[in-house]
Amino acid sequence: MRDFDFQSRINELLTPDVVLLLTKIAEYKGKQELYMQAKKDSLESLLEVAKIQSTESSNKIEGIFTSNARLSKLLKNKTTPQNRNEQEIAGYRDVLSTIHENYEYIPINPSYILQLHQLLYKFSGSSIGGQYKNADNYIEEQDEQGNRFVRFKPVPAWETSEAMSNLCNAYNRAMNEPNINKLLLLPMFILDFLCIHPFNDGNGRLSRLLTLLILYHNDCVVGRYISIEKLIEASKETYYDALQASSTDWHENKNNYLPFTKYMLGVIVSAYREFGSRVETIESVSGSKSGQVKAIAKSFIGKFTKSDIIEKVPDISKITVERVLAQMVKDNELIKLNKGRYTSYVWNEEVEK
């Protein structure tokens, strides 16, 4: 069986590139903490945007879609799921909220991981939620000619429970070590989790939720305001390449964690950079009602209405909202759809895509 020993492997990762990434993350982390102390209330709009983007992107990576209108209603809990895709989206929404609200009380251990997986599937009516796989699974790929082949064979079903226990125990032992950089344990744990592939379904999505949880445990709260899942979706090919490179010879305990570690740390750096950019935008428009309306409009995915904006900025008059939207249509920033009571808007760049 695989030997999980993070302490003996972690020094292999301290290359100049990795040390530079860790240094950047530490710098960004300090800046974010200062901003959060000064203007915590200003960040709530970022949190709502991140929730939407995380739920949409993590499911899209796995080929799970719904319309923008349905996605918006599901995330606002204003409708019930109508099909399997929507059931899985709603489940992801609830696990994401659970982690944001209760991360301090969710340790990394098999029992809690099973609970999170059960919550992921609570709308599906399926018995697979909260249960380890009952049959061996394989990670497959498809080449340009459409031929499918097995890229990786995870641990067999009968070994899964013990492997997960060993993985979590090794992770927690390493977290208690005083002289290691705990953030390096994140990519190591996530890679091993994906190589075990403990569930019949939902392994990729749960790995991204566990990524957010482990970031919280490392006092990296950037995932609260910037969607880690969206950044992974945007670099999906690199993500899979790094996974493949780091999983080679995994069963023989000879795999190289470095490619996946560099990728994940790069994603975290990108998240902090985006956070800084978003903060600058918030600061530039915070004193302007027109700027606030524009910023809220920018946060929507797909179609939105005047009422959607008014709901988020009740202190701004309906007339001001209408005026700003009309000007944005005139400036070709927005496309106006339909008329009268059914009027909605969409960002012009989205239509062009």
Secondary structure, DSSP 8 states (H G I E B T S, - for coil): -----HHHHGGGG--HHHHHHHHHHHHHHHHHHHHHHHHGGGGHHHHHHHHHHHHHHHHHHTT----HHHHHHHHTT-S---SHHHHHHHHHHHHHHHHHHHGGG--SSHHHHHHHHHHHTTTT--TTTT---SS---EEEE-TTS-EEEEE----GGGHHHHHHHHHHHHHHHHT-TTS-GGGHHHHHHHHHHHH--SSS-HHHHHHHHHHHHHHHTT-THHHHS-HHHHHHHTHHHHHHHHHHHHTTTTTT----HHHHHHHHHHHHHHHHHHHHHHHHHHHHTT-HHHHHHHHHHH--S-B-HHHHHHH-TTS-HHHHHHHHHHHHHTTSEEEES-GGG-EEEEHHHHH-
